[in-house]
Protein backbone atom coordinates (compact mmCIF):
# COMPACT_ATOMS: atom_id res chain seq x y z
CA UNK A 1 0.00 0.00 0.00
CA UNK A 2 1.41 3.39 -1.03
CA UNK A 3 1.84 6.10 1.55
CA UNK A 4 1.02 8.65 -1.15
CA UNK A 5 -2.54 7.28 -1.26
CA UNK A 6 -3.10 9.09 2.04
CA UNK A 7 -1.90 12.45 0.78
CA UNK A 8 -4.16 15.45 0.22
CA UNK A 9 -3.82 19.18 -0.25
CA UNK A 10 -4.71 21.46 2.61
CA UNK A 11 -4.27 25.24 2.36
CA UNK A 12 -2.96 26.79 5.57
CA UNK A 13 -6.23 28.64 6.04
CA UNK A 14 -7.85 25.34 7.10
CA UNK A 15 -5.36 24.74 9.93
CA UNK A 16 -6.92 25.88 13.20
CA UNK A 17 -4.70 28.21 15.20
CA UNK A 18 -7.06 28.51 18.15
CA UNK A 19 -9.72 26.24 19.68
CA UNK A 20 -13.43 26.87 19.38
CA UNK A 21 -14.89 28.85 22.25
CA UNK A 22 -16.63 27.27 24.00
CA UNK A 23 -15.02 23.95 23.17
CA UNK A 24 -18.19 22.11 22.22
CA UNK A 25 -19.14 24.72 19.60
CA UNK A 26 -16.64 23.14 17.22
CA UNK A 27 -18.16 21.50 14.16
CA UNK A 28 -18.90 17.78 14.02
CA UNK A 29 -19.08 15.76 10.83
CA UNK A 30 -21.05 12.55 11.43
CA UNK A 31 -20.60 9.75 8.89
CA UNK A 32 -23.11 6.91 9.06
CA UNK A 33 -21.41 3.91 7.47
CA UNK A 34 -24.67 1.95 7.33
CA UNK A 35 -26.31 4.25 4.78
CA UNK A 36 -23.52 6.58 3.66
CA UNK A 37 -25.23 9.68 5.04
CA UNK A 38 -23.25 12.67 6.30
CA UNK A 39 -24.62 14.99 8.97
CA UNK A 40 -23.16 18.40 9.82
CA UNK A 41 -23.57 19.26 13.48
CA UNK A 42 -21.99 21.11 16.38
CA UNK A 43 -20.02 18.92 18.74
CA UNK A 44 -22.40 19.71 21.60
CA UNK A 45 -25.07 17.86 19.58
CA UNK A 46 -23.16 14.57 19.68
CA UNK A 47 -25.71 13.27 22.20
CA UNK A 48 -28.13 12.83 19.28
CA UNK A 49 -26.01 9.85 18.26
CA UNK A 50 -25.09 8.42 21.68
CA UNK A 51 -27.26 6.81 24.33
CA UNK A 52 -27.56 4.08 26.99
CA UNK A 53 -26.21 1.49 24.56
CA UNK A 54 -22.88 3.34 24.29
CA UNK A 55 -19.71 3.35 26.40
CA UNK A 56 -17.53 6.41 25.82
CA UNK A 57 -13.80 5.80 26.40
CA UNK A 58 -11.60 8.84 27.09
CA UNK A 59 -7.83 9.17 27.36
CA UNK A 60 -7.12 11.06 30.60
CA UNK A 61 -3.42 11.66 29.95
CA UNK A 62 -2.27 15.20 30.72
CA UNK A 63 0.13 17.21 28.57
CA UNK A 64 3.36 18.21 30.25
CA UNK A 65 4.87 21.70 29.67
CA UNK A 66 7.90 20.14 27.96
CA UNK A 67 9.20 23.09 25.89
CA UNK A 68 12.15 24.89 27.46
CA UNK A 69 13.10 28.09 25.62
CA UNK A 70 16.09 30.32 26.35
CA UNK A 71 18.42 32.75 24.60
CA UNK A 72 22.07 32.00 23.98
CA UNK A 73 24.56 33.57 21.58
CA UNK A 74 21.93 36.10 20.61
CA UNK A 75 19.35 33.58 19.37
CA UNK A 76 16.55 31.45 20.77
CA UNK A 77 17.32 27.86 21.70
CA UNK A 78 14.91 25.06 22.55
CA UNK A 79 14.98 21.85 24.56
CA UNK A 80 11.86 19.74 23.96
CA UNK A 81 11.72 17.04 26.63
CA UNK A 82 10.52 13.65 25.38
CA UNK A 83 11.15 11.44 28.39
CA UNK A 84 12.07 11.94 32.03
CA UNK A 85 14.79 9.39 32.82
CA UNK A 86 15.12 10.31 36.50
CA UNK A 87 17.91 12.00 38.48
CA UNK A 88 17.68 15.14 36.33
CA UNK A 89 18.25 13.19 33.11
CA UNK A 90 16.01 13.40 30.06
CA UNK A 91 15.83 12.48 26.40
CA UNK A 92 15.05 15.57 24.34
CA UNK A 93 14.73 17.11 20.93
CA UNK A 94 16.81 20.27 20.53
CA UNK A 95 16.92 23.31 18.25
CA UNK A 96 19.31 24.15 16.66
CA UNK A 97 21.14 20.83 16.67
CA UNK A 98 24.59 22.31 16.01
CA UNK A 99 24.43 24.20 19.30
CA UNK A 100 23.71 21.12 21.43
CA UNK A 101 26.93 19.18 20.95
CA UNK A 102 28.17 16.59 23.44
CA UNK A 103 29.73 18.42 26.34
CA UNK A 104 27.73 21.59 25.82
CA UNK A 105 26.84 23.25 29.08
CA UNK A 106 24.40 26.06 29.48
CA UNK A 107 21.75 27.57 31.67
CA UNK A 108 18.48 29.42 31.65
CA UNK A 109 17.02 31.25 34.64
CA UNK A 110 20.01 29.97 36.67
CA UNK A 111 19.22 26.32 35.93
CA UNK A 112 22.29 24.56 34.54
CA UNK A 113 22.29 21.68 32.07
CA UNK A 114 24.82 19.55 30.16
CA UNK A 115 24.50 17.54 26.92
CA UNK A 116 25.85 14.05 27.66
CA UNK A 117 25.09 12.05 24.53
CA UNK A 118 23.60 12.23 21.02
CA UNK A 119 21.40 9.24 20.18
CA UNK A 120 21.13 7.68 16.71
CA UNK A 121 17.84 9.44 16.04
CA UNK A 122 19.39 12.84 16.80
CA UNK A 123 17.78 13.26 20.22
CA UNK A 124 19.98 14.24 23.14
CA UNK A 125 20.64 12.91 26.61
CA UNK A 126 20.65 16.00 28.82
CA UNK A 127 21.30 16.34 32.53
CA UNK A 128 19.81 19.15 34.61
CA UNK A 129 21.05 20.13 38.03
CA UNK A 130 17.47 20.01 39.36
CA UNK A 131 14.86 17.25 39.09
CA UNK A 132 13.18 17.53 35.71
CA UNK A 133 9.73 17.86 37.27
CA UNK A 134 10.88 21.03 39.03
CA UNK A 135 12.45 22.44 35.87
CA UNK A 136 9.30 21.89 33.81
CA UNK A 137 7.00 23.17 36.55
CA UNK A 138 8.96 26.43 36.81
CA UNK A 139 10.01 27.08 33.22
CA UNK A 140 8.23 24.71 30.84
CA UNK A 141 5.82 25.86 28.13
CA UNK A 142 3.02 23.92 26.45
CA UNK A 143 4.20 21.97 23.37
CA UNK A 144 1.85 23.27 20.68
CA UNK A 145 2.45 21.49 17.34
CA UNK A 146 4.61 23.35 14.78
CA UNK A 147 1.65 23.96 12.47
CA UNK A 148 0.14 26.14 15.22
CA UNK A 149 2.28 29.23 14.78
CA UNK A 150 -0.06 32.12 15.57
CA UNK A 151 -2.18 31.02 18.51
CA UNK A 152 -3.80 33.16 21.17
CA UNK A 153 -4.80 30.08 23.16
CA UNK A 154 -4.17 29.73 26.87
CA UNK A 155 -2.19 26.72 28.23
CA UNK A 156 -5.33 25.11 29.65
CA UNK A 157 -7.00 25.09 26.25
CA UNK A 158 -4.47 22.48 25.06
CA UNK A 159 -5.65 20.10 27.80
CA UNK A 160 -8.82 18.05 27.90
CA UNK A 161 -11.16 19.01 30.75
CA UNK A 162 -10.68 15.50 32.19
CA UNK A 163 -6.86 15.35 31.94
CA UNK A 164 -5.39 13.92 35.16
CA UNK A 165 -2.25 11.76 34.65
CA UNK A 166 0.74 13.79 33.41
CA UNK A 167 2.89 12.20 30.73
CA UNK A 168 2.02 13.36 27.20
CA UNK A 169 4.06 15.63 24.93
CA UNK A 170 0.98 16.35 22.79
CA UNK A 171 -2.71 16.49 23.55
CA UNK A 172 -5.13 13.66 22.73
CA UNK A 173 -6.94 16.17 20.56
CA UNK A 174 -10.26 14.42 19.88
CA UNK A 175 -11.08 15.00 23.53
CA UNK A 176 -10.52 18.75 23.41
CA UNK A 177 -14.11 19.26 22.19
CA UNK A 178 -15.71 18.01 25.40
CA UNK A 179 -16.87 20.35 28.18
CA UNK A 180 -17.76 19.30 31.70
CA UNK A 181 -21.42 20.09 31.03
CA UNK A 182 -21.47 18.03 27.81
CA UNK A 183 -20.03 15.01 29.62
CA UNK A 184 -22.57 15.43 32.40
CA UNK A 185 -25.41 15.60 29.87
CA UNK A 186 -24.20 12.43 28.16
CA UNK A 187 -24.06 10.60 31.51
CA UNK A 188 -27.55 11.81 32.38
CA UNK A 189 -28.73 10.34 29.07
CA UNK A 190 -27.30 6.94 29.99
CA UNK A 191 -23.91 7.03 28.28
CA UNK A 192 -21.30 5.23 30.39
CA UNK A 193 -18.00 7.13 30.52
CA UNK A 194 -14.70 5.36 31.21
CA UNK A 195 -11.10 6.57 31.22
CA UNK A 196 -7.91 4.90 30.03
CA UNK A 197 -4.40 6.35 29.84
CA UNK A 198 -2.05 6.62 26.88
CA UNK A 199 0.81 9.09 27.10
CA UNK A 200 1.09 10.64 23.66
CA UNK A 201 4.59 10.65 22.17
CA UNK A 202 6.04 12.70 19.34
CA UNK A 203 5.71 9.79 16.91
CA UNK A 204 1.92 10.04 16.90
CA UNK A 205 1.87 13.09 14.63
CA UNK A 206 4.88 12.39 12.44
CA UNK A 207 4.11 11.68 8.77
CA UNK A 208 5.03 8.27 7.41
CA UNK A 209 8.30 8.73 5.47
CA UNK A 210 8.49 5.32 3.76
CA UNK A 211 7.05 4.85 0.26
CA UNK A 212 5.12 1.80 1.39
CA UNK A 213 2.90 1.92 4.46
CA UNK A 214 3.96 -1.58 5.51
CA UNK A 215 7.60 -0.49 5.86
CA UNK A 216 6.87 2.19 8.46
CA UNK A 217 8.37 1.55 11.90
CA UNK A 218 5.71 2.40 14.46
CA UNK A 219 6.61 4.26 17.65
CA UNK A 220 5.91 3.03 21.20
CA UNK A 221 3.66 4.76 23.69
CA UNK A 222 3.01 4.01 27.36
CA UNK A 223 -0.53 3.06 28.36
CA UNK A 224 -2.63 1.86 31.27
CA UNK A 225 -5.97 0.07 31.26
CA UNK A 226 -7.12 0.09 34.92
CA UNK A 227 -8.69 -3.05 36.39
CA UNK A 228 -12.03 -1.38 37.09
CA UNK A 229 -12.20 -0.03 33.54
CA UNK A 230 -11.40 -3.42 32.02
CA UNK A 231 -14.14 -5.00 34.12
CA UNK A 232 -16.63 -2.31 33.08
CA UNK A 233 -15.72 -2.76 29.41
CA UNK A 234 -16.11 -6.54 29.61
CA UNK A 235 -19.48 -6.06 31.23
CA UNK A 236 -20.47 -3.63 28.48
CA UNK A 237 -19.46 -6.13 25.80
CA UNK A 238 -21.48 -8.83 27.51
CA UNK A 239 -24.50 -6.50 27.40
CA UNK A 240 -23.88 -5.84 23.66
CA UNK A 241 -23.09 -2.19 24.26
CA UNK A 242 -21.05 -0.21 21.74
CA UNK A 243 -17.53 0.90 22.63
CA UNK A 244 -16.99 4.47 21.42
CA UNK A 245 -13.32 5.48 21.36
CA UNK A 246 -12.53 9.16 21.77
CA UNK A 247 -9.47 9.58 19.59
CA UNK A 248 -6.84 7.33 18.10
CA UNK A 249 -4.99 7.18 21.43
CA UNK A 250 -7.96 5.53 23.15
CA UNK A 251 -8.17 3.17 20.17
CA UNK A 252 -4.56 2.10 20.68
CA UNK A 253 -5.20 1.18 24.32
CA UNK A 254 -8.44 -0.68 23.61
CA UNK A 255 -7.24 -2.61 20.58
CA UNK A 256 -3.95 -3.52 22.28
CA UNK A 257 -5.75 -5.07 25.23
CA UNK A 258 -8.57 -7.08 23.72
CA UNK A 259 -8.67 -10.60 22.36
CA UNK A 260 -11.80 -12.32 23.62
CA UNK A 261 -12.05 -9.84 26.49
CA UNK A 262 -10.30 -6.74 27.82
CA UNK A 263 -7.20 -7.30 29.94
CA UNK A 264 -6.12 -4.72 32.50
CA UNK A 265 -2.51 -3.69 32.70
CA UNK A 266 0.30 -1.23 31.99
CA UNK A 267 2.79 -1.39 29.18
CA UNK A 268 3.96 -0.04 25.85
CA UNK A 269 2.12 -0.42 22.57
CA UNK A 270 3.46 -0.10 19.04
CA UNK A 271 0.21 -1.19 17.40
CA UNK A 272 0.00 0.03 13.79
CA UNK A 273 -3.51 0.09 12.35
CA UNK A 274 -3.96 0.61 8.61
CA UNK A 275 -6.29 -0.76 5.88
CA UNK A 276 -5.89 -4.15 4.29
CA UNK A 277 -4.41 -5.96 7.26
CA UNK A 278 -5.80 -5.05 10.66
CA UNK A 279 -8.83 -6.84 12.12
CA UNK A 280 -10.63 -4.60 14.61
CA UNK A 281 -11.64 -6.32 17.83
CA UNK A 282 -12.75 -3.79 20.44
CA UNK A 283 -13.98 -0.46 19.05
CA UNK A 284 -17.43 0.01 17.54
CA UNK A 285 -17.54 3.77 16.98
CA UNK A 286 -14.85 6.41 16.61
CA UNK A 287 -14.61 10.10 17.48
CA UNK A 288 -11.61 11.73 15.88
CA UNK A 289 -10.22 14.96 14.41
CA UNK A 290 -9.07 15.69 10.86
CA UNK A 291 -5.46 14.57 10.64
CA UNK A 292 -2.25 15.34 8.77
CA UNK A 293 -1.65 13.89 5.29
CA UNK A 294 0.28 10.61 5.21
CA UNK A 295 0.08 10.23 9.01
CA UNK A 296 -0.56 6.99 10.88
CA UNK A 297 -3.69 8.68 12.25
CA UNK A 298 -5.46 9.07 8.91
CA UNK A 299 -4.45 5.48 8.11
CA UNK A 300 -6.11 4.31 11.32
CA UNK A 301 -9.31 6.16 10.38
CA UNK A 302 -9.29 4.53 6.94
CA UNK A 303 -8.86 1.12 8.56
CA UNK A 304 -11.85 1.80 10.79
CA UNK A 305 -13.93 2.65 7.73
CA UNK A 306 -12.85 -0.68 6.23
CA UNK A 307 -13.93 -2.40 9.42
CA UNK A 308 -17.35 -0.79 9.04
CA UNK A 309 -17.76 -2.27 5.57
CA UNK A 310 -16.53 0.55 3.32
CA UNK A 311 -15.19 -1.06 0.14
CA UNK A 312 -12.47 1.51 -0.64
CA UNK A 313 -11.65 3.00 2.77
CA UNK A 314 -8.60 4.97 1.63
CA UNK A 315 -10.60 6.76 -1.04
CA UNK A 316 -13.50 7.29 1.36
CA UNK A 317 -11.41 8.98 4.05
CA UNK A 318 -10.01 11.38 1.46
CA UNK A 319 -13.58 12.02 0.21
CA UNK A 320 -14.72 12.80 3.76
CA UNK A 321 -11.84 15.23 4.16
CA UNK A 322 -12.85 16.94 0.90
CA UNK A 323 -16.41 17.26 2.20
CA UNK A 324 -15.01 18.81 5.36
CA UNK A 325 -12.99 21.31 3.33
CA UNK A 326 -16.01 22.29 1.22
CA UNK A 327 -17.93 22.94 4.43
CA UNK A 328 -15.12 24.97 6.02
CA UNK A 329 -14.21 22.55 8.76
CA UNK A 330 -11.02 23.33 10.64
CA UNK A 331 -8.23 20.76 10.69
CA UNK A 332 -5.65 19.32 13.09
CA UNK A 333 -5.24 19.74 16.86
CA UNK A 334 -7.48 22.75 17.50
CA UNK A 335 -9.77 21.80 14.60
CA UNK A 336 -13.20 20.23 14.34
CA UNK A 337 -14.29 16.65 14.96
CA UNK A 338 -15.72 13.66 13.16
CA UNK A 339 -17.89 10.82 14.47
CA UNK A 340 -17.96 7.56 12.51
CA UNK A 341 -20.90 5.30 13.36
C-alpha positions as CSV (number, residue, x, y, z in Angstrom):
1,X,0.0,0.0,0.0
2,X,1.4,3.4,-1.0
3,X,1.8,6.1,1.6
4,X,1.0,8.7,-1.2
5,X,-2.5,7.3,-1.3
6,X,-3.1,9.1,2.0
7,X,-1.9,12.5,0.8
8,X,-4.2,15.4,0.2
9,X,-3.8,19.2,-0.2
10,X,-4.7,21.5,2.6
11,X,-4.3,25.2,2.4
12,X,-3.0,26.8,5.6
13,X,-6.2,28.6,6.0
14,X,-7.9,25.3,7.1
15,X,-5.4,24.7,9.9
16,X,-6.9,25.9,13.2
17,X,-4.7,28.2,15.2
18,X,-7.1,28.5,18.2
19,X,-9.7,26.2,19.7
20,X,-13.4,26.9,19.4
21,X,-14.9,28.9,22.3
22,X,-16.6,27.3,24.0
23,X,-15.0,23.9,23.2
24,X,-18.2,22.1,22.2
25,X,-19.1,24.7,19.6
26,X,-16.6,23.1,17.2
27,X,-18.2,21.5,14.2
28,X,-18.9,17.8,14.0
29,X,-19.1,15.8,10.8
30,X,-21.0,12.5,11.4
31,X,-20.6,9.8,8.9
32,X,-23.1,6.9,9.1
33,X,-21.4,3.9,7.5
34,X,-24.7,1.9,7.3
35,X,-26.3,4.3,4.8
36,X,-23.5,6.6,3.7
37,X,-25.2,9.7,5.0
38,X,-23.3,12.7,6.3
39,X,-24.6,15.0,9.0
40,X,-23.2,18.4,9.8
41,X,-23.6,19.3,13.5
42,X,-22.0,21.1,16.4
43,X,-20.0,18.9,18.7
44,X,-22.4,19.7,21.6
45,X,-25.1,17.9,19.6
46,X,-23.2,14.6,19.7
47,X,-25.7,13.3,22.2
48,X,-28.1,12.8,19.3
49,X,-26.0,9.9,18.3
50,X,-25.1,8.4,21.7
51,X,-27.3,6.8,24.3
52,X,-27.6,4.1,27.0
53,X,-26.2,1.5,24.6
54,X,-22.9,3.3,24.3
55,X,-19.7,3.3,26.4
56,X,-17.5,6.4,25.8
57,X,-13.8,5.8,26.4
58,X,-11.6,8.8,27.1
59,X,-7.8,9.2,27.4
60,X,-7.1,11.1,30.6
61,X,-3.4,11.7,30.0
62,X,-2.3,15.2,30.7
63,X,0.1,17.2,28.6
64,X,3.4,18.2,30.3
65,X,4.9,21.7,29.7
66,X,7.9,20.1,28.0
67,X,9.2,23.1,25.9
68,X,12.2,24.9,27.5
69,X,13.1,28.1,25.6
70,X,16.1,30.3,26.4
71,X,18.4,32.8,24.6
72,X,22.1,32.0,24.0
73,X,24.6,33.6,21.6
74,X,21.9,36.1,20.6
75,X,19.4,33.6,19.4
76,X,16.5,31.5,20.8
77,X,17.3,27.9,21.7
78,X,14.9,25.1,22.6
79,X,15.0,21.8,24.6
80,X,11.9,19.7,24.0
81,X,11.7,17.0,26.6
82,X,10.5,13.7,25.4
83,X,11.1,11.4,28.4
84,X,12.1,11.9,32.0
85,X,14.8,9.4,32.8
86,X,15.1,10.3,36.5
87,X,17.9,12.0,38.5
88,X,17.7,15.1,36.3
89,X,18.3,13.2,33.1
90,X,16.0,13.4,30.1
91,X,15.8,12.5,26.4
92,X,15.1,15.6,24.3
93,X,14.7,17.1,20.9
94,X,16.8,20.3,20.5
95,X,16.9,23.3,18.3
96,X,19.3,24.1,16.7
97,X,21.1,20.8,16.7
98,X,24.6,22.3,16.0
99,X,24.4,24.2,19.3
100,X,23.7,21.1,21.4
101,X,26.9,19.2,21.0
102,X,28.2,16.6,23.4
103,X,29.7,18.4,26.3
104,X,27.7,21.6,25.8
105,X,26.8,23.2,29.1
106,X,24.4,26.1,29.5
107,X,21.7,27.6,31.7
108,X,18.5,29.4,31.6
109,X,17.0,31.2,34.6
110,X,20.0,30.0,36.7
111,X,19.2,26.3,35.9
112,X,22.3,24.6,34.5
113,X,22.3,21.7,32.1
114,X,24.8,19.6,30.2
115,X,24.5,17.5,26.9
116,X,25.9,14.1,27.7
117,X,25.1,12.1,24.5
118,X,23.6,12.2,21.0
119,X,21.4,9.2,20.2
120,X,21.1,7.7,16.7
121,X,17.8,9.4,16.0
122,X,19.4,12.8,16.8
123,X,17.8,13.3,20.2
124,X,20.0,14.2,23.1
125,X,20.6,12.9,26.6
126,X,20.7,16.0,28.8
127,X,21.3,16.3,32.5
128,X,19.8,19.1,34.6
129,X,21.1,20.1,38.0
130,X,17.5,20.0,39.4
131,X,14.9,17.2,39.1
132,X,13.2,17.5,35.7
133,X,9.7,17.9,37.3
134,X,10.9,21.0,39.0
135,X,12.4,22.4,35.9
136,X,9.3,21.9,33.8
137,X,7.0,23.2,36.5
138,X,9.0,26.4,36.8
139,X,10.0,27.1,33.2
140,X,8.2,24.7,30.8
141,X,5.8,25.9,28.1
142,X,3.0,23.9,26.4
143,X,4.2,22.0,23.4
144,X,1.9,23.3,20.7
145,X,2.4,21.5,17.3
146,X,4.6,23.3,14.8
147,X,1.6,24.0,12.5
148,X,0.1,26.1,15.2
149,X,2.3,29.2,14.8
150,X,-0.1,32.1,15.6
151,X,-2.2,31.0,18.5
152,X,-3.8,33.2,21.2
153,X,-4.8,30.1,23.2
154,X,-4.2,29.7,26.9
155,X,-2.2,26.7,28.2
156,X,-5.3,25.1,29.7
157,X,-7.0,25.1,26.3
158,X,-4.5,22.5,25.1
159,X,-5.7,20.1,27.8
160,X,-8.8,18.0,27.9
161,X,-11.2,19.0,30.7
162,X,-10.7,15.5,32.2
163,X,-6.9,15.3,31.9
164,X,-5.4,13.9,35.2
165,X,-2.3,11.8,34.7
166,X,0.7,13.8,33.4
167,X,2.9,12.2,30.7
168,X,2.0,13.4,27.2
169,X,4.1,15.6,24.9
170,X,1.0,16.3,22.8
171,X,-2.7,16.5,23.6
172,X,-5.1,13.7,22.7
173,X,-6.9,16.2,20.6
174,X,-10.3,14.4,19.9
175,X,-11.1,15.0,23.5
176,X,-10.5,18.8,23.4
177,X,-14.1,19.3,22.2
178,X,-15.7,18.0,25.4
179,X,-16.9,20.3,28.2
180,X,-17.8,19.3,31.7
181,X,-21.4,20.1,31.0
182,X,-21.5,18.0,27.8
183,X,-20.0,15.0,29.6
184,X,-22.6,15.4,32.4
185,X,-25.4,15.6,29.9
186,X,-24.2,12.4,28.2
187,X,-24.1,10.6,31.5
188,X,-27.5,11.8,32.4
189,X,-28.7,10.3,29.1
190,X,-27.3,6.9,30.0
191,X,-23.9,7.0,28.3
192,X,-21.3,5.2,30.4
193,X,-18.0,7.1,30.5
194,X,-14.7,5.4,31.2
195,X,-11.1,6.6,31.2
196,X,-7.9,4.9,30.0
197,X,-4.4,6.4,29.8
198,X,-2.0,6.6,26.9
199,X,0.8,9.1,27.1
200,X,1.1,10.6,23.7
201,X,4.6,10.6,22.2
202,X,6.0,12.7,19.3
203,X,5.7,9.8,16.9
204,X,1.9,10.0,16.9
205,X,1.9,13.1,14.6
206,X,4.9,12.4,12.4
207,X,4.1,11.7,8.8
208,X,5.0,8.3,7.4
209,X,8.3,8.7,5.5
210,X,8.5,5.3,3.8
211,X,7.0,4.9,0.3
212,X,5.1,1.8,1.4
213,X,2.9,1.9,4.5
214,X,4.0,-1.6,5.5
215,X,7.6,-0.5,5.9
216,X,6.9,2.2,8.5
217,X,8.4,1.6,11.9
218,X,5.7,2.4,14.5
219,X,6.6,4.3,17.7
220,X,5.9,3.0,21.2
221,X,3.7,4.8,23.7
222,X,3.0,4.0,27.4
223,X,-0.5,3.1,28.4
224,X,-2.6,1.9,31.3
225,X,-6.0,0.1,31.3
226,X,-7.1,0.1,34.9
227,X,-8.7,-3.0,36.4
228,X,-12.0,-1.4,37.1
229,X,-12.2,0.0,33.5
230,X,-11.4,-3.4,32.0
231,X,-14.1,-5.0,34.1
232,X,-16.6,-2.3,33.1
233,X,-15.7,-2.8,29.4
234,X,-16.1,-6.5,29.6
235,X,-19.5,-6.1,31.2
236,X,-20.5,-3.6,28.5
237,X,-19.5,-6.1,25.8
238,X,-21.5,-8.8,27.5
239,X,-24.5,-6.5,27.4
240,X,-23.9,-5.8,23.7
241,X,-23.1,-2.2,24.3
242,X,-21.0,-0.2,21.7
243,X,-17.5,0.9,22.6
244,X,-17.0,4.5,21.4
245,X,-13.3,5.5,21.4
246,X,-12.5,9.2,21.8
247,X,-9.5,9.6,19.6
248,X,-6.8,7.3,18.1
249,X,-5.0,7.2,21.4
250,X,-8.0,5.5,23.1
251,X,-8.2,3.2,20.2
252,X,-4.6,2.1,20.7
253,X,-5.2,1.2,24.3
254,X,-8.4,-0.7,23.6
255,X,-7.2,-2.6,20.6
256,X,-4.0,-3.5,22.3
257,X,-5.8,-5.1,25.2
258,X,-8.6,-7.1,23.7
259,X,-8.7,-10.6,22.4
260,X,-11.8,-12.3,23.6
261,X,-12.1,-9.8,26.5
262,X,-10.3,-6.7,27.8
263,X,-7.2,-7.3,29.9
264,X,-6.1,-4.7,32.5
265,X,-2.5,-3.7,32.7
266,X,0.3,-1.2,32.0
267,X,2.8,-1.4,29.2
268,X,4.0,0.0,25.8
269,X,2.1,-0.4,22.6
270,X,3.5,-0.1,19.0
271,X,0.2,-1.2,17.4
272,X,0.0,0.0,13.8
273,X,-3.5,0.1,12.4
274,X,-4.0,0.6,8.6
275,X,-6.3,-0.8,5.9
276,X,-5.9,-4.2,4.3
277,X,-4.4,-6.0,7.3
278,X,-5.8,-5.0,10.7
279,X,-8.8,-6.8,12.1
280,X,-10.6,-4.6,14.6
281,X,-11.6,-6.3,17.8
282,X,-12.7,-3.8,20.4
283,X,-14.0,-0.5,19.1
284,X,-17.4,0.0,17.5
285,X,-17.5,3.8,17.0
286,X,-14.8,6.4,16.6
287,X,-14.6,10.1,17.5
288,X,-11.6,11.7,15.9
289,X,-10.2,15.0,14.4
290,X,-9.1,15.7,10.9
291,X,-5.5,14.6,10.6
292,X,-2.3,15.3,8.8
293,X,-1.6,13.9,5.3
294,X,0.3,10.6,5.2
295,X,0.1,10.2,9.0
296,X,-0.6,7.0,10.9
297,X,-3.7,8.7,12.2
298,X,-5.5,9.1,8.9
299,X,-4.5,5.5,8.1
300,X,-6.1,4.3,11.3
301,X,-9.3,6.2,10.4
302,X,-9.3,4.5,6.9
303,X,-8.9,1.1,8.6
304,X,-11.9,1.8,10.8
305,X,-13.9,2.7,7.7
306,X,-12.8,-0.7,6.2
307,X,-13.9,-2.4,9.4
308,X,-17.4,-0.8,9.0
309,X,-17.8,-2.3,5.6
310,X,-16.5,0.6,3.3
311,X,-15.2,-1.1,0.1
312,X,-12.5,1.5,-0.6
313,X,-11.6,3.0,2.8
314,X,-8.6,5.0,1.6
315,X,-10.6,6.8,-1.0
316,X,-13.5,7.3,1.4
317,X,-11.4,9.0,4.1
318,X,-10.0,11.4,1.5
319,X,-13.6,12.0,0.2
320,X,-14.7,12.8,3.8
321,X,-11.8,15.2,4.2
322,X,-12.8,16.9,0.9
323,X,-16.4,17.3,2.2
324,X,-15.0,18.8,5.4
325,X,-13.0,21.3,3.3
326,X,-16.0,22.3,1.2
327,X,-17.9,22.9,4.4
328,X,-15.1,25.0,6.0
329,X,-14.2,22.5,8.8
330,X,-11.0,23.3,10.6
331,X,-8.2,20.8,10.7
332,X,-5.7,19.3,13.1
333,X,-5.2,19.7,16.9
334,X,-7.5,22.7,17.5
335,X,-9.8,21.8,14.6
336,X,-13.2,20.2,14.3
337,X,-14.3,16.7,15.0
338,X,-15.7,13.7,13.2
339,X,-17.9,10.8,14.5
340,X,-18.0,7.6,12.5
341,X,-20.9,5.3,13.4
